[in-house]
Amino acid sequence: MSDTSKIWLVTGAARGLGRLVSEAVLAAGDRLVAGARDPERLVDLVERYKDRIHPVALDVTDEVAAQRAVDQALNAFGRLDVLVNNAGYGHTAPFEQMTSQDFRDQVETNLFGVVNLTRAVLPVMREQRAGHIFQVSSAGGRTSTPGLSAYQAAKWAVGGFSDVVAKEVAHMGIRVCTLEPGGMRTDWASEARSGIDDMLPDYEQSVGKMLRLLEAYGGHEISDPAKIATLIVQLSRRDELPLRLLLGGDALHVCSLADAERAEALEQWRETTLSTHFPGAQLPEGLDVLKKPK
């Protein structure tokens, strides 16, 4: 094993993209702390890779468990180089019919799971003056899809949160990149369709249309999650990363449409936007602090 092998912590490692990232990490010769609600589902990887994988029971919504997973990585391998915040899910339903508990649970997993693990790992990477954090978000972190109010509220927040943290820590050698895939051939779409049984007829034109799209697209998504997993390993070897990286032509298409709509609205409402100034007011200096860190 190379002395340059990296130490990873991957959440949601037992299935879907997380499982494929785990396999790609181990195939690359790196070492892995694999977080999963049910670590028993990783037994075959333990048998194959022995002491290069350390499964841990991890509910990402539990801040104490997040810290424990980072501590276990340090105890097992002595450092932690890469965090992949992958755990997440979505349910499709009209917001009016989504229970407050379902909405909150989705936000707890998709947003606060990311927050908890990022908080736990930053002191380690800050001390090392190096590290990569990959937030597995979605093209839905830039767009709005009927039926996905909780999921996309969380993903928009993940993007904003991660952009800010990236700018706070870039000078310490820590890279934060939000990955925004479109459809992947995992079981995400199947779970997403399970959000509601008896939708109000008034939502057929909006949410119903989205449910039919998920039904047709599920199993035919254009992105191969195994290729995305391999790409994440490749990106972990790079110092220069974007704040956000779209993955897949469908992600590029829908986000380009959304950006064009926003640009059109910006121009259409420009005079209204500028009408709120005090007479003679000037923009403050130093706004370049908002630019992407070098």
N, C-alpha and C positions, 0 to 999 in steps of 0.2 A: 504494500500500500504506500502511495506517495506521501511524502511529508507535506505536500501542498494540497492534500485532500481537504475538502471543506466539511464543516459540521453543519447540518441542517436541522431545523424544526419545521415540520409540516403538519398543519391542522387538517382535520377531515381526511386522514390518511388511509382510511380503510376501504374507501370506495370512490368511484368516479375519477375526476381529475386528480384528486389527492392521492389515490392509489397509484395512478400512472406516474405522477411526479415522484413518489416514493421509489418506484421501480427504476425510474430513470436516474435518480440520485445514486442509488446503490450500484447500478450498472456502470456508472461513471467512476466508481471507486471511492465515492465519498461516504461519509458516515451520517446516520440519520436518527433523530428522535422523532418517532411517528406518533402523533397525537390522534386518538380516536375515542369515541364513546365506548366502543367495544374492542379493546386491543386483541382479543382472541381471534379477530378476523385477520390479523397480521401474522399468525403462527407460521404460515408457509414461507413468508419472507425471513422470519427468524431462523427457520430450519435451513434456508438457502444461504443466508448471509451472516449467520452466527452473531458475533459481537459487534458487527458494524451497524446493526439496527437495534434501537432501544425503544420498544413500544411503551407508551404511557397512556393511562386513562385520562381523557381530557374533554371536559365540557367547556367550550370557549366562553360561555356566558358567566362562568365562575372565575372571578378575578384571582382568587386564591389558587385555584387549579392552574391558571395560566402561569402564575409565578412559580408554582411547583414544577411545571413542565420545563421552564427555563432552568431552574435549579438542577433538575435531573440531567439536563443536557450538559451543564457544567460539571456535575459530579461524574458523569459517564465519560465525557470526552475532553473536558478541560477548557473548552471555548465554544462559541456559537457564532457561525459566520453568516448563515442565511436563514431567514424566517419566511415561510410561505403561509400567509393567512388565506386558506382555501375554504374552510368550513362555511357552508351557507346553503340556503334553500329559499324558494318562493312559492306562494300560493296565489292562484288567480281567482279573484272575486271582485264584484263591485265594492268600492269602499263602504258604501252604505250597508252592505250585507256582511262585511268582514267583522268578526267579533273583535272587541278591543283587545282581548287576550291574544288572538292570533296575530293581530297587527303588532302588538308589543313583543311577542315571541320572535317574530321575524326580524324586528329591529334589534333585539337583544343579540341574536346570533349573527346577523349580517353586518351590523355596525359595532356593537359593543364587544363582540368576539374579537374583531380586528383591533379595537382600542385596547382591550385587556392584554392581548399578546404583544402589541407594539409597546405598550407601557412597560411590560415586564422585560423586554429584550433590550430596550434602549440603553439602560445603564451599562450593560455588558458590552455592547458595540461601541459606546462612547469611550469606555475604558480601553478597548482594543484599538480605537481610532480606525475602525473598519467594520463593514458589514453591509449586507444587502437585505432589504425587506421588500417582498413582493406581495402586494395586496390583490387577490383575485376578485375583481369586481365584475363589471358587465358593461356592454354597450348601453345597457339600461341606466348606467350612471351618468349618461349624457342626454338621454332621450326620455320620453314619457309614453308609457304603454297602458292602455285601458286594462284594468284588472290587476295591475301590479303596484298598487299604491304603496304598500308597506315595503315590498322588496326594493322598489326603485327609490323610495325615500331613503332607505338605508344605503343603497349604492351611491346615490348622489352625495350623501354625507361622507361615505368612505373616500370618495374622490377628493372632496374638499379638505377633509381631515388630513389625508395623506399628502396632498400638495403642500399644505402648511408645514407638516412635520419634515417633509423633504427639504424645504427651504431653511428650516431651523437647524438641521443636522448635516447638511452637505459639506460644510467646511471641516467637519470631524471625520470625513472619509466614509460616511454612512450614506448609502444610496437607497432611496425609496421610490419604487415604481408601481403604479397601479395598472394592472392588466385588465383590459376591457374586451373580453371575447364576445362574439355573437353566439350563434348556436353551435354547440358541440354535441357529439354523439355520446352523451352520458344519460343518466336517468333523470336529469333535471326537469325536462319537459313533462315527463310522466307525473312527477310529484307536483309540478306546478298546476297541472290540470285538475288536481284533486281538491281544489280550494272550496268548491261549492256544489251542492246537489240540486238546489231549487232556486235558480236565478230569476229575479223579477223580470217580466217581459220587457219592461222599459229599457233594460240594459242589453237586450239582444243586439242592437245596432252597434254598440261599442265593445263591451266586454265579450259578448257572444261571438263577435267577429274574431276577436283575439283568441278565444278558446278554439275556434275552428282552425285558425292558423296553426296553433300549437299541435292540434290533432294531426294536421296534414304534414307539418314539418318535422314532428318527432320521429326520430330514426332516420331522417334524411338530411340532417344538418350538414353543412359543408365543411366544417372544421373537424379535423381529427385530433381528439384530445391527447393521443400519444405524441403527436408532433408538437403540440403545445407544451407538453411535459418536457420533451427534449429541448425545446427552445428555452424554457425557464432555466434549465441547467446551463445552457450556453450563455444566457444573459448573466448568470451569476459569476461568470469569468470576466465580465466587462465592467470598467469603471464609469463609462459614459452611458447613461440610460435616460430615456425620456421620463417626464413626470407621469405620463400616461401613454399606454401603448394599446392601440386597437388590434384585435386579432380576428381575422376572417373578413371576407368580402362583404358579408351581410352587415357586420359591425361598421365597416367603412361606409357602406351605402346609407344606412339609417342615420348615422351620425353626421354624414355630409348633408343630408336633407335637413336635419335639425339645425346644423350650423347655418345653412343658407336661410332658413326661416328666421333665425335670430338676427342675422345680418340685415335681412330685409326689414324686419321690425325696427331695428336700431336706426336705420336711415329714415324710415317712415315717421318715427317719433322723435327724431333728433331735436327739432325746435322745442318740443315739449320738454325734453330732457334738460335742455340748457336754460329753460325759462325760469328755473327755480333759484338762480344765482342772485346774490347781492350785487348791486351795481358796481362794476369795476373790480369784482373779485377775481383773484388769480389762483391758478392751480398751485398747490404746494410743491416745493422742490423735494427731491428724494423719492419720488414714486417708483423709481427703478428698483427699489427693494422688493417690489412685487414680481419682478421678472424671475424666470427660471434660474436657479442657482447654477453656477459654473462648476 
